[in-house]
């Protein structure tokens, strides 16, 4: 089952690993960075391996069974 989650950024841009951490999809920043490095995260349909990729409104982040729509 896929979870669709809308996220409103309070600070834009925000680094990719912080979004995974703040939304509780991983236990820590280190775990978020490892998941990204392992190629488990997509941004706008493309595998993203840059931990500090800047995420802005309009981006769609996919991780495991979660689709995060950034607003």
C-alpha positions as CSV (number, residue, x, y, z in Angstrom):
1,X,0.0,0.0,0.0
2,X,1.3,3.4,-0.9
3,X,1.1,6.4,1.4
4,X,0.6,9.7,-0.2
5,X,1.8,12.5,2.1
6,X,1.6,16.2,1.5
7,X,4.4,18.2,3.0
8,X,4.5,22.0,3.4
9,X,8.0,23.3,3.8
10,X,8.6,25.9,6.4
11,X,12.1,26.5,5.0
12,X,12.7,26.3,1.3
13,X,14.9,24.8,-0.1
14,X,15.3,21.9,2.4
15,X,17.9,19.1,2.1
16,X,16.6,15.7,1.0
17,X,17.9,13.8,4.0
18,X,16.2,16.2,6.4
19,X,12.8,15.6,4.9
20,X,13.1,11.8,5.3
21,X,14.2,12.4,8.9
22,X,11.6,15.1,9.9
23,X,8.7,13.0,8.4
24,X,9.7,10.0,10.5
25,X,10.5,7.8,7.6
26,X,13.9,6.9,9.0
27,X,15.2,6.9,12.6
28,X,18.0,9.3,12.1
29,X,19.8,11.6,9.7
30,X,22.5,9.0,9.3
31,X,19.9,6.4,8.3
32,X,18.4,8.9,5.8
33,X,21.8,9.6,4.3
34,X,22.5,5.8,3.9
35,X,19.1,5.2,2.3
36,X,19.8,8.0,-0.2
37,X,23.4,6.7,-0.9
38,X,21.9,3.2,-1.4
39,X,19.7,4.6,-4.2
40,X,16.4,4.0,-2.4
41,X,15.0,7.5,-2.9
42,X,13.6,9.1,-6.0
43,X,13.0,12.8,-6.6
44,X,10.7,13.6,-9.5
45,X,10.9,10.0,-10.8
46,X,14.7,9.9,-10.9
47,X,17.0,8.0,-8.4
48,X,18.7,10.6,-6.2
49,X,22.0,9.8,-4.5
50,X,22.9,13.4,-3.3
51,X,22.1,13.6,0.4
52,X,22.0,17.3,0.4
53,X,19.9,17.7,-2.8
54,X,17.8,20.8,-2.4
55,X,14.1,20.0,-2.3
56,X,11.6,22.8,-3.2
57,X,7.8,23.2,-3.6
58,X,6.5,21.1,-6.5
59,X,9.0,18.2,-6.0
60,X,7.8,14.7,-5.5
61,X,9.9,12.4,-3.3
62,X,9.4,8.6,-3.3
63,X,10.8,6.4,-0.6
64,X,9.8,2.8,0.1
65,X,6.0,2.9,0.0
66,X,5.7,6.7,0.6
67,X,5.1,9.4,-2.0
68,X,5.8,12.9,-0.6
69,X,4.4,15.8,-2.4
70,X,6.2,19.0,-1.5
71,X,4.2,22.2,-1.2
